[in-house]
């Protein structure tokens, strides 16, 4: 069952969206793609006053096991590099949760 990893960056953070979109996300994609990382999208609110987040990112995974495998098998130095990179675009930790699709339409 497809799951979606949701990453929310709080709006009260000092968040550099340009760096995040142009540098950080493109660096993570090739590291997780071999483990099943699917489509992703980054979204910013049209009205920041109505959202608790400055940026929301959705990353699709085939299942939780694929995500867990990506976490376990990504080399520690690569994981550390991505964690260290956070200081370049935010001063607060994101909120991360997982959702599973129950229905969809068009």
Secondary structure, DSSP 4 states (H G I P E B T S, - for coil): --EEEEEEEETTS---HHHIIIIIHHHHHHHHHTTT---EEEE--SSGGG-SEEEEEEEEES-HHHHHHHHHHS-HHHHHHHHHHGGGT-SSPPEEEEEE------
